[in-house]
């Protein structure tokens, strides 16, 4: 069987006339050696996906925004060490300078605008979101997640601001600048930043997500660019990819800076460059970025030393392009990839029901505002996650104190436990490197009076959307006018978990409830005041 046929087999589930799917292009030594569409671009009209089909590429957009900034830098029109407020004086003063370099490397400490907009009432991908909306929500931020340069935390806000910087410095919109300076010179005639969601675009795919009753449309209502909104094809991405070798647009200096990893204040290097992740896969160097918005998913992964790249654009939310792209690399680069370590089932005796009971419970980092993990026993297996319905992973014992993730054997947990006693600490490792250390939280059931004290109306200090906290039998419910109900489960006095987020109620010296703090994936210590 040819390599191309083996690639097509990876996409067999979507190679039909009734399912959304994806377009794929495989590039080697400057040539597209395989390209094909699988599935349907528009289910209502039965239009098939082709390699020329135009897709919303989500966060794959970021590398083009970064490239625009680097072009302006190479021309001496800006410096990556310029503070953002030089170009956007309306931004809040956080007491620490945030530079363009911080924004490009996701080290600026800003909160992610998607989560901020959600808290302010926007329904992601359903309500129109504009550049002005993002600037308005950013201008009301009062705190940073961390001091600029101290940490790396993925942040869409930075790239929306970089798009504004391009506009200020060049006098052109990001769409106009990138089309004139990048896409047209490279012959990428079907690629542009879509800054008008209502614009009619020929040959564009609709996005879809699966539901309990079937499939429904899931498109983006974005009039915002920089972090997202690039429309493109896999054929055009092949032209972009080859520019990293012939360097016709930007020249050697800009291309080199595109893949130069950022560094934190302590000097440590992060695996992120300018809109591109830099890492390894099975022993080979890779440069990659994925994307996901509404029903769209994307990935472009480059193996620079092998001059080999895979680009996948999908219009079905359940497709994982990064896994498929790696599967394609496994086929074409089999002779140079390191072998996949064989993961054999553990032969160590697994804990019985009584032993599992001593391990189950909530575990938190020393700061309850930090990460919280929950170990649960389910059908005789130990799982880790928030609850059974939200992203749990099965664990298997490999010795008396050590467990590994069944599906990710390079991830392990070590539990501290006395003989016949409940576990007290949990430490997570990946590839032998320690990640997080948790302490077990005592089992806690809040008394009715505590729940009653916490009930009320709370307003985020950075927007005007009130949230009601109501008592329910097992804890609390959080609800705003435009949000769905979120069940809050108590893990300690005044500390609750809800939908993967963490909520800490605050009190004054007299014990009166004054507000609450929210911590989520890309927002830290977001403050609500009690009304």
C-alpha positions in Angstrom: 0.0 0.0 0.0 1.3 3.4 -0.9 2.0 6.1 1.6 -0.8 8.2 0.2 -3.3 5.4 0.6 -2.2 4.9 4.2 -2.7 8.6 4.8 -6.2 8.4 3.3 -7.1 5.6 5.7 -6.5 7.9 8.7 -9.3 10.0 7.4 -11.7 7.2 6.5 -14.3 8.2 9.2 -14.9 11.5 7.3 -14.6 10.3 3.7 -18.3 10.4 3.0 -21.1 12.7 1.8 -22.9 13.2 5.1 -20.2 14.3 7.5 -18.1 17.5 8.0 -14.4 16.7 7.6 -11.1 18.3 6.7 -8.6 19.2 4.0 -5.0 17.9 4.3 -1.8 18.8 2.5 1.5 17.0 2.9 4.7 18.9 1.8 8.2 17.5 1.3 11.3 19.2 -0.1 9.2 22.1 -1.4 6.6 20.0 -3.1 3.0 19.1 -2.2 3.3 15.3 -2.3 -0.3 14.6 -1.3 -3.4 16.7 -0.9 -7.1 15.8 -0.5 -10.4 16.8 1.0 -12.5 14.5 3.1 -16.2 15.1 4.0 -18.5 18.0 3.3 -17.9 21.8 3.5 -21.6 22.7 3.6 -24.0 20.1 4.7 -27.0 22.1 3.6 -25.9 22.1 0.0 -23.8 19.0 -0.1 -20.6 20.8 -1.2 -17.6 18.5 -0.8 -14.3 19.6 0.8 -11.4 20.1 -1.6 -7.8 21.1 -1.0 -8.9 24.6 -2.3 -11.7 24.9 0.3 -11.3 28.0 2.5 -11.4 27.4 6.3 -11.4 29.6 9.4 -8.0 28.6 10.9 -8.4 29.9 14.4 -5.1 30.3 16.3 -3.0 29.3 13.4 -3.6 33.0 12.6 -1.1 34.0 15.3 2.0 33.3 13.4 1.0 35.7 10.6 0.3 38.5 13.2 3.7 37.8 14.7 5.3 37.9 11.2 3.8 41.3 10.6 5.3 42.6 13.8 8.7 41.3 12.9 8.5 42.8 9.4 7.9 46.2 11.0 10.7 45.6 13.5 13.1 44.7 10.7 12.3 48.0 9.1 13.0 49.9 12.3 9.4 51.1 12.7 9.1 49.4 16.2 11.1 47.4 18.7 9.9 44.2 20.4 11.0 45.8 23.6 8.7 48.8 23.2 6.0 48.9 25.8 2.5 48.3 24.4 1.2 51.6 25.9 3.5 53.5 23.5 1.1 52.5 20.7 -2.1 52.1 22.8 -2.0 54.8 25.5 -5.6 53.9 26.6 -4.5 50.6 28.2 -4.5 50.5 32.0 -1.3 51.1 33.9 -0.6 47.8 35.7 2.5 49.2 37.5 4.9 47.0 35.3 5.8 47.5 31.7 4.3 45.0 29.2 6.3 44.8 25.9 5.5 43.6 22.4 7.9 40.7 23.1 5.8 39.7 26.1 2.6 39.7 24.0 4.3 37.6 21.3 5.5 35.0 23.8 2.3 34.9 26.0 4.4 36.2 29.0 2.7 39.6 29.6 0.3 38.4 32.4 -2.8 39.8 30.7 -6.1 37.9 31.1 -7.5 36.1 28.1 -10.2 38.1 26.4 -12.4 35.1 25.5 -12.9 34.4 29.2 -13.4 38.1 30.1 -16.0 38.5 27.4 -17.8 35.4 28.6 -17.9 36.8 32.1 -19.3 40.1 30.7 -22.1 38.3 29.0 -20.9 37.5 25.5 -21.8 34.0 24.3 -18.7 32.7 22.5 -19.1 32.3 18.7 -22.8 33.2 18.9 -22.7 36.9 19.8 -20.8 39.3 17.6 -17.3 40.0 19.0 -15.4 43.0 17.6 -12.0 44.5 18.1 -13.7 47.4 19.9 -15.3 44.9 22.3 -11.9 43.4 23.1 -10.3 46.8 23.6 -13.2 47.8 25.9 -12.9 44.7 28.1 -9.1 44.9 28.2 -9.2 48.6 29.2 -11.2 47.6 32.3 -8.7 45.1 33.6 -7.4 46.0 37.0 -4.9 43.3 37.7 -2.5 41.0 35.9 -2.4 37.2 36.2 1.3 37.6 37.1 4.2 40.1 36.7 5.2 40.4 33.0 7.9 37.9 32.1 7.5 35.8 35.2 5.4 33.0 33.6 4.2 31.7 30.2 0.4 31.5 30.0 -1.3 31.3 26.6 -3.2 34.5 26.1 -5.3 35.5 23.0 -5.5 39.1 24.3 -1.8 39.8 23.4 -2.3 38.9 19.8 -5.5 41.0 19.5 -3.4 43.9 20.8 -0.5 43.2 18.4 -3.0 43.5 15.5 -3.8 47.0 16.8 -0.1 47.8 17.0 0.3 46.8 13.3 -2.6 49.2 12.5 -1.1 52.1 14.5 2.5 51.7 13.1 1.7 50.9 9.5 -1.4 52.9 9.0 -3.1 49.9 7.6 -5.4 47.3 9.0 -3.9 43.9 9.8 -5.8 42.5 6.9 -4.5 45.1 4.4 -0.9 44.9 5.7 -0.7 41.1 5.7 -2.3 40.8 2.3 0.0 43.3 0.7 3.2 42.2 2.5 2.8 38.5 3.0 -0.1 36.8 1.1 0.1 38.4 -2.3 3.9 38.1 -2.6 3.7 34.4 -1.7 0.8 33.8 -4.1 -1.6 33.0 -1.2 -4.6 34.2 -3.1 -7.2 32.5 -0.9 -5.8 33.8 2.4 -6.8 36.9 4.3 -7.8 38.1 7.8 -11.6 38.3 7.8 -12.5 41.4 9.7 -16.2 41.4 8.7 -18.0 38.3 9.8 -20.9 39.1 7.4 -18.6 39.2 4.4 -19.5 36.8 1.6 -16.6 34.4 0.9 -16.6 32.0 -2.0 -15.8 28.3 -1.4 -15.7 28.7 2.4 -16.5 25.9 4.8 -19.1 26.1 7.5 -18.1 24.8 11.0 -20.0 22.1 12.7 -20.2 20.4 16.1 -21.8 17.1 17.2 -24.8 17.2 19.5 -27.0 14.6 21.2 -29.4 14.8 18.2 -26.9 15.0 15.4 -24.8 17.8 13.9 -25.4 21.6 14.1 -23.7 24.6 12.5 -21.1 26.3 14.7 -19.5 29.3 12.9 -17.7 32.3 14.4 -19.2 35.8 14.7 -15.9 37.6 14.9 -15.0 41.0 13.7 -11.7 40.7 15.5 -8.3 39.7 14.1 -4.8 39.0 15.2 -5.4 36.1 17.6 -7.8 34.4 15.1 -9.9 35.0 12.0 -7.4 34.1 9.3 -9.2 32.4 6.4 -6.9 30.1 4.3 -6.5 26.8 2.5 -4.1 24.0 2.9 -2.7 24.8 -0.6 -1.9 28.3 0.6 -0.4 27.1 3.8 2.0 25.0 1.7 3.2 28.3 0.1 3.6 29.8 3.5 5.5 26.8 4.8 8.0 26.9 1.9 8.9 30.5 2.8 10.6 29.2 5.9 13.1 27.6 3.6 13.6 30.0 0.6 12.9 33.1 2.9 11.7 35.2 0.0 9.4 37.2 2.1 10.9 38.6 5.3 14.4 37.4 4.6 16.7 35.3 6.8 16.6 37.5 9.8 12.8 37.6 10.2 12.6 33.9 9.5 15.2 33.2 12.2 13.4 35.4 14.7 10.1 33.6 14.0 11.4 30.4 15.6 13.5 32.0 18.4 12.0 30.9 21.7 11.0 33.3 24.4 12.6 33.5 27.8 11.3 34.3 31.3 12.7 36.8 33.7 14.7 34.0 35.4 16.4 33.2 32.0 14.6 30.0 31.4 13.5 29.2 27.9 9.9 28.5 27.0 8.8 26.3 24.1 7.0 29.2 22.3 8.4 31.6 19.7 6.5 34.1 17.6 3.0 32.5 17.2 4.7 29.1 16.9 5.4 26.3 19.3 8.8 24.8 19.2 9.4 21.3 20.4 10.1 17.7 19.5 8.2 14.6 18.3 9.7 11.2 18.6 13.2 12.6 18.6 12.7 15.1 15.8 12.5 18.9 16.0 9.1 20.3 15.2 7.6 23.8 14.8 3.8 23.7 15.2 0.6 25.6 16.0 -2.9 24.3 16.4 -6.2 26.2 16.4 -9.8 25.7 17.5 -12.8 28.1 17.3 -16.4 27.1 17.3 -16.6 24.1 14.9 -13.2 24.7 13.3 -9.9 22.9 14.1 -6.5 23.3 12.5 -2.9 22.4 12.7 0.3 23.0 10.7 3.3 21.0 11.9 6.8 21.4 10.3 9.8 19.1 10.7 12.4 21.6 9.6 15.4 19.2 9.4 13.5 16.8 7.2 11.9 19.6 5.1 8.5 18.0 5.8 5.2 19.6 6.8 1.6 18.6 7.3 -1.3 21.1 7.2 -4.8 20.1 8.2 -7.9 22.4 8.3 -11.1 20.8 9.7 -14.7 22.0 10.0 -15.9 19.5 12.7 -15.2 20.1 16.4 -14.5 16.5 17.2 -11.6 16.2 14.8 -8.1 16.5 16.4 -5.8 17.6 13.6 -2.6 17.4 15.7 -3.1 13.7 16.2 -3.8 13.1 12.5 -0.8 15.2 11.5 1.4 13.1 13.7 -0.1 10.0 12.2 0.9 11.2 8.8 4.4 12.0 10.0 4.6 8.4 11.4 4.0 7.2 7.8 6.4 9.4 5.8 9.1 9.7 8.4 9.1 6.2 9.8 12.8 5.7 9.0 14.0 8.6 11.1 11.5 8.8 13.9 12.4 7.3 17.3 10.4 4.2 18.1 7.3 4.7 20.2 8.0 3.4 23.7 5.9 0.3 24.2 3.4 0.8 27.1 2.7 -2.6 28.7 -0.2 -3.0 31.1 1.0 -2.8 34.7 1.5 -6.2 36.4 1.5 -4.7 39.8 -1.6 -5.7 41.9 -4.2 -3.0 41.6 -5.8 -1.5 44.8 -9.0 -3.1 46.0 -12.1 -1.1 47.0 -10.9 -0.4 50.5 -7.5 0.8 49.3 -9.1 3.0 46.7 -11.3 4.6 49.4 -8.1 5.8 51.2 -7.0 7.6 48.1 -10.2 9.3 46.9 -10.9 13.0 47.7 -9.8 16.5 46.8 -6.2 17.6 46.6 -5.1 21.2 46.3 -1.9 23.1 45.8 -0.9 25.0 49.0 -2.8 28.0 47.6 -6.4 27.0 47.2 -6.6 29.5 44.4 -4.2 27.2 42.5 -4.9 23.8 41.0 -7.3 21.4 42.5 -7.4 17.7 41.6 -10.0 15.1 42.6 -9.3 11.3 42.8 -12.4 9.2 42.5 -13.1 5.5 42.4 -15.3 4.4 39.5 -16.1 0.8 38.6 -13.1 -0.4 40.5 -10.6 2.0 38.9 -8.9 5.1 40.2 -9.7 8.3 38.1 -8.3 11.8 38.4 -10.1 14.9 37.3 -12.8 17.2 38.5 -15.7 14.8 38.4 -16.9 11.8 36.3 -18.4 14.1 33.7 -15.5 16.5 33.2 -12.3 15.2 31.8 -11.3 12.3 34.0 -8.4 10.0 33.3 -7.9 6.4 34.4 -4.9 5.6 36.5 -3.1 2.3 37.2 -0.8 1.4 40.0 2.8 0.6 39.1 4.0 0.2 42.7 2.8 0.9 46.3 2.8 4.7 45.9 3.0 5.4 42.2 0.3 5.5 39.6 0.5 6.3 35.9 -2.1 7.6 33.4 -3.3 4.6 31.4 -3.5 6.7 28.2 -0.4 8.8 28.9 2.2 6.6 30.6 4.8 9.4 30.7 2.5 11.1 33.3 2.7 9.8 36.8 1.4 10.5 40.3 3.1 9.7 43.6 1.0 9.6 46.7 2.2 10.0 50.3 0.3 7.6 52.6 0.8 6.0 55.9 0.1 2.3 56.4 -3.7 1.9 56.4 -4.2 5.7 56.5 -5.7 8.1 53.9 -3.2 9.6 51.5 -2.0 13.1 52.5 -0.1 14.4 49.5 -0.1 13.9 45.7 2.7 14.9 43.3 2.4 14.8 39.6 5.3 14.1 37.1 5.7 14.2 33.4 8.8 12.4 31.9 10.2 12.3 35.4 10.0 16.1 35.9 7.9 17.3 38.8 4.9 19.4 37.8 2.6 20.0 40.7 2.4 19.1 44.4 -1.0 18.9 46.1 -2.1 18.4 49.7 -5.2 16.4 50.5 -8.2 18.5 51.7 -10.2 17.1 54.6 -13.7 15.9 53.6 -16.0 18.9 53.9 -19.7 19.4 53.9 -20.7 23.1 54.3 -23.3 23.7 57.0 -26.6 25.3 55.8 -25.8 28.6 57.5 -22.5 28.9 55.5 -24.4 28.4 52.2 -27.0 30.9 53.2 -24.4 33.4 54.1 -22.8 33.1 50.7 -26.0 33.4 48.7 -26.5 36.8 47.1 -25.6 38.9 44.0 -22.0 39.5 43.0 -20.7 41.9 40.3 -17.3 41.5 38.6 -15.3 44.7 39.4 -14.1 44.8 35.7 -17.6 44.6 34.1 -21.2 45.2 35.0 -22.7 41.7 34.6 -24.3 40.7 37.9 -24.1 37.0 39.0 -26.6 35.4 41.4 -25.3 32.8 43.9 -28.2 30.6 45.1 -28.3 27.7 47.6 -28.9 24.3 46.2 -29.1 21.0 48.1 -25.4 20.0 47.6 -23.8 23.4 47.4 -24.4 26.6 45.4 -25.5 27.6 41.9 -23.9 30.5 40.0 -25.9 32.2 37.2 -26.0 35.4 35.2 -28.6 36.6 32.8 -26.8 35.2 29.8 -24.9 32.3 31.3 -26.0 28.8 32.0 -26.2 27.6 35.6 -22.9 26.5 37.1 -23.0 24.1 40.1 -20.5 25.0 42.8 -19.2 22.2 44.9 -17.6 22.9 48.3 -14.1 21.6 48.9 -13.2 23.7 52.0 -14.8 26.5 53.9 -15.5 29.4 51.5 -13.8 27.4 48.6 -15.8 25.9 45.8 -15.2 24.3 42.4 -17.5 24.9 39.4 -17.1 23.7 35.8 -13.4 23.4 36.3 -13.0 26.9 37.8 -12.2 27.8 41.4 -14.2 30.2 43.5 -13.0 31.6 46.8 -15.4 33.8 48.9 -13.8 36.7 50.7 -14.8 38.1 54.1 -14.0 41.2 56.1 -12.5 41.3 59.6 -16.0 40.8 61.1 -16.6 37.7 59.0 -19.0 39.3 56.6 -18.9 38.1 53.0 -17.6 40.9 50.8 -17.0 39.2 47.4 -15.4 36.3 45.7 -12.3 35.5 43.6 -12.4 33.3 40.5 -9.5 31.4 39.1 -9.7 29.6 35.8 -7.4 28.4 33.1 -6.4 31.8 31.8 -7.7 34.1 34.5 -6.4 34.5 38.0 -7.9 36.2 41.1 -10.7 37.8 39.1 -12.6 39.8 41.7 -16.3 40.0 42.3 -17.9 42.4 44.8 -21.0 41.5 46.7 -23.9 43.8 46.1 
